[in-house]
Amino acid sequence: MFTGIVQGVASVKSSETVGRNKRLDILFPAGVMMDQQLGASVAINGVCLTVSALAHDVLTFDVIDTTLALTNIGLLNAGDSVNFERAARMGDEVGGHVMSGHIMTSVTVSRIEQVGESVHIRFTTDRQHEIDARRYLFDKGYVGLNGSSLTISNIGDDWIEVSLIPETLRLTTFGQLAVGDKVNLEIDAHTQATVDTVERVLKERGIVLP
């Protein structure tokens, strides 16, 4: 489980293709992974990955082809920056919203606008995947983007927008985004469960939504 509060930015040290999968060596800020263990979970750009090797501040992750197809992990190269969050422990404060690290799809940056000290970023939903995430996206609803718990500030038929304060830009990779970049999207589990339940009940009653 993760909270969506990004703990910092790490750097991809190496990215190696292994058959249909990928092996990533990621360099973390000094000391933040000091007591980390093999088999532990770490969210990298919001994707829950398992530690397969440790060497001081460098952790290794093996990423399967299914994850590569759904997320931006497959696009990572040496030198790229990523958001990270260690798995939450019992009793930790949940400052964002509960996240699983299971990405539903990716979205594409379509507009970046500076408004005073904040930045508004618009993302276009990716229609190439069969799963339609838009059913679960609402104005002022929660969404996980590259592992960060954010509130949707505006929404259209095929896009969502978030507004980021300077502190979020400082602690994450959002300040480095450019138009055309892919960003991982995780739906809020409580929203998904509510929508699916309502749709099922209405269907059982013969009510078809437009």
C-alpha positions in Angstrom: 0.0 0.0 0.0 1.1 3.6 -0.8 -0.2 7.0 0.2 0.5 8.9 -3.0 2.8 11.3 -1.1 6.0 11.2 -3.3 9.1 11.0 -1.0 11.5 12.2 -3.6 13.1 11.9 -7.0 15.5 9.1 -7.9 17.6 8.6 -11.1 17.7 5.7 -13.4 21.3 4.4 -13.4 20.8 1.7 -16.0 18.0 0.2 -18.0 18.5 -3.3 -19.5 16.2 -5.3 -21.7 16.0 -9.0 -20.5 13.9 -11.0 -23.0 10.5 -9.4 -22.9 11.2 -7.8 -19.6 13.3 -5.0 -18.3 15.8 -4.6 -15.4 16.2 -1.2 -13.8 19.0 0.0 -11.5 17.8 3.1 -9.7 20.0 5.4 -7.7 18.2 6.9 -4.7 19.2 9.9 -2.6 21.8 9.0 -0.1 20.5 7.1 2.9 16.8 6.9 2.1 16.9 3.2 1.3 19.4 2.3 4.1 17.2 -0.3 5.8 15.5 -1.5 2.7 15.1 -5.3 2.1 15.0 -7.8 -0.7 11.4 -8.4 -1.8 10.2 -5.1 -0.5 7.8 -2.9 -2.5 8.7 0.5 -3.8 6.5 2.7 -6.1 8.5 4.0 -9.1 6.4 6.6 -11.0 3.5 5.0 -9.1 4.2 1.4 -10.3 4.6 -1.1 -7.4 7.9 -2.8 -8.1 9.8 -5.4 -6.0 13.4 -5.0 -4.9 15.5 -7.8 -6.5 19.0 -6.6 -5.5 20.5 -3.9 -3.3 23.9 -2.1 -3.4 24.0 0.8 -1.0 21.8 3.6 -2.6 21.2 1.6 -5.8 18.2 -0.8 -6.0 17.4 -3.2 -8.8 13.9 -4.0 -10.1 12.8 -6.5 -12.6 9.8 -5.3 -14.6 7.5 -7.8 -16.5 6.2 -7.1 -20.1 2.6 -6.5 -18.9 3.8 -3.6 -16.7 5.9 -2.3 -19.5 2.9 -2.2 -21.9 0.6 -0.4 -19.5 3.1 2.2 -18.0 5.9 4.6 -18.8 8.5 2.3 -17.2 9.3 0.9 -20.6 10.3 4.3 -21.8 12.9 4.9 -19.0 16.5 5.2 -19.9 19.7 5.9 -18.0 19.7 9.4 -16.6 15.9 9.8 -16.4 14.3 10.9 -13.2 11.5 9.1 -11.4 9.2 9.7 -8.5 9.5 7.2 -5.6 7.6 6.2 -2.5 8.4 3.4 -0.1 5.6 1.1 0.9 3.5 2.5 3.8 3.7 0.9 7.2 0.9 0.4 9.7 0.3 3.6 11.5 1.8 5.9 8.8 -0.1 9.1 8.1 -2.1 8.9 4.8 -1.6 12.4 3.6 -2.9 11.7 0.1 -5.2 8.7 -0.6 -4.7 5.0 -0.4 -2.9 3.7 -3.6 -2.0 0.1 -4.6 0.7 0.9 -7.2 -1.4 -1.0 -9.8 -1.5 1.3 -12.9 -4.7 1.2 -15.0 -3.4 3.1 -18.0 -1.2 6.0 -19.2 -2.2 9.5 -20.1 -0.3 12.0 -22.3 0.6 15.6 -21.4 -1.2 17.8 -23.8 -0.8 21.3 -22.2 1.3 22.9 -19.5 0.3 26.4 -18.3 1.9 28.6 -15.7 -0.7 30.5 -13.6 1.0 32.6 -11.0 3.1 30.4 -8.8 1.2 27.2 -9.7 1.3 25.1 -12.9 -1.8 23.6 -14.6 -1.1 20.4 -16.5 -3.6 18.8 -18.8 -3.5 15.1 -19.7 -5.3 13.4 -22.6 -6.6 9.9 -21.9 -5.0 7.2 -24.0 -7.6 5.5 -26.1 -5.3 2.7 -27.3 -6.0 0.6 -24.1 -9.3 -1.3 -23.8 -9.9 -0.2 -20.2 -11.7 3.2 -20.2 -10.4 5.0 -17.1 -12.6 8.0 -17.8 -15.6 6.3 -16.1 -13.8 6.8 -12.8 -12.6 10.3 -13.2 -14.5 13.2 -11.7 -14.1 16.9 -11.1 -12.4 17.3 -7.6 -11.9 13.5 -7.5 -8.7 11.8 -6.5 -6.3 10.4 -9.1 -2.8 8.9 -8.9 -0.4 10.4 -11.5 3.2 9.0 -11.6 2.6 7.9 -8.0 1.4 11.3 -6.7 -2.0 11.7 -5.1 -3.6 14.6 -6.8 -7.1 16.2 -7.1 -8.6 16.7 -10.5 -9.1 20.5 -11.0 -10.8 20.4 -14.4 -12.1 17.7 -16.7 -13.3 17.3 -20.3 -14.6 14.5 -22.5 -11.1 13.0 -23.1 -8.8 15.0 -20.7 -8.2 15.8 -17.1 -6.3 18.7 -15.5 -4.4 19.1 -12.3 -3.1 22.2 -10.6 0.3 21.9 -8.9 1.7 24.1 -6.2 5.5 24.9 -6.1 6.2 22.4 -3.3 4.8 19.5 -5.4 6.8 20.7 -8.4 9.9 20.8 -6.2 9.5 17.3 -4.7 8.5 15.5 -7.9 9.3 15.1 -11.6 6.2 17.1 -12.6 8.3 20.2 -13.2 10.3 18.3 -15.8 7.3 17.2 -17.9 6.9 18.3 -21.5 4.0 18.1 -23.9 3.9 14.5 -25.3 5.3 12.8 -22.2 3.5 9.7 -20.9 2.3 9.6 -17.3 1.0 6.6 -15.3 -2.5 6.8 -14.0 -4.0 4.9 -11.1 -7.7 5.2 -10.3 -8.8 5.7 -6.7 -9.9 2.2 -5.5 -12.8 3.6 -3.5 -14.1 5.5 -6.5 -13.8 2.5 -8.7 -15.6 0.2 -6.3 -18.4 2.7 -5.9 -18.9 3.3 -9.7 -18.7 -0.5 -10.4 -21.2 -1.3 -7.6 -23.7 1.4 -8.8 -23.5 0.3 -12.4 -24.0 -3.3 -11.4 -27.1 -2.5 -9.3 -28.6 -0.4 -12.0 -27.9 -3.1 -14.6 -29.7 -5.7 -12.4 -32.7 -3.3 -12.2 -32.7 -2.9 -16.0 -31.5 0.6 -16.0 -29.0 1.4 -18.7 -26.8 4.4 -18.4 -26.1 6.5 -21.5 
